[in-house]
Structures are given as structure tokens and as C-alpha cells.
């Protein structure tokens, strides 16, 4: 498997530890809580459907064979470099978490902004430092959106705020604050175009790779 493919598999394993692979070059996953859905279009194709029960175990098995080539069989894959090999058996896909096969149909999005890898890093650091999980999205000045790390249950708690380029529909400027649990931002490194709807759903589209995450908002 190509390095890019393995990187996506590793990332999707942080959303759900089991994965269902479909014939073709599209890989999808969904969290058990149904609050995170992701899709990646890969450069390589899988010749058949199969399931992996534990991504961490699979990654560990794959690492046992340096520069391993994969051959696919009905019940298992063989990873070999000519000197060493391992047979890794599939799991029954009916026993795994099967993600929807169609993209989520996004409602009208009142908020749009660009989230860079650097800014996401700052937000995660602020969350770790302050101990807050709420990433609140609100309107800023013209062409800016305000992102804040706060404790929504304590109005006097310490807060971190940063402004990013984007738009916030004026008609919704006084609407209830839109909030995402920052722990749900299980994103591959990179910059993202973000769309947020007051229907409690958001979409994160990687600007350089064909990968998309749909992440539910918190009910405030």
C-alpha cells in the first residue's frame, strides 16, 4: 500500500478502530457515535471488499514487513517483501461499523472560513492548556470569523480567541453560538475550507487532498 493510503487508514482509525474497504479507490468511515463521518479518494484502488477489525493491529502487522507488497485473496491479504511475509485475515464486514455509501447532503451553511494547520494547532494547544473542549464559532468584523476555546458552562472561565478569514451570514449573527467539540476534529494535517450550518453539522474539505470530514456540532 502507498504511504498516502496508510496515512489515511491510520487517521481514519482515530475515528473508528474498524474499517470497511470497498472495491475501488474511495475509503469511508464513521464514528460509533455517528458524530464524525469521513471520506477519502485515494490514488490506489482496492480490488475487492474486505474489513479490518482493529486498525492499530493492522498497522502493526504491516510494519513487520519492510517495503511490503500486498496481494489480495478471498479471505486474507498477504504482505511480503520476498524474504518475509504475513497473512492478515479479513473480518466479516457485517460485524463492523459500515459507513453510509453516499456523501452527507449539507444544508444551507451560514458560516464559511479557512482553517489552516497552524491555527488548528493553536486551538488544540489552547484547549489542552485551558482544559476546555468547546470550539465556539461566532461572527467577527467584516470578512472575519471568530474562533474561541471556552467552557460554555462557565461564562467567567478563561478563553482563547482567534480570528480567521471567512464569512458569517449577518442574518444569523445573533443566533445561538455554534460549537464543536475540539476532540472531534480528527483531521489529517493540512488546511481546510470549512462550512458550518446552524442545523448542527459542519464540513471540512482539505485544500490539497481529496478528503472530507463531516462533523456534528454540539447541542447548546
Protein Blocks (a to p, Z undefined) as FASTA:
>chain_A
ZZklmmmmmmmmmmpmbdcddedjbdcdddfklpaccddddfbdcfbdcddfblmlmmmm
mmmpghiacdddfkbccddehjaccddddddfklmccddfbdcdddddfbdcdddfklmm
mmmmmmmmnopabdcdddddehiacdddddfkbmkbccdddddeddddfklmmgccdddd
fklmccceddddddddfkopacdddfkbccddddddddZZ
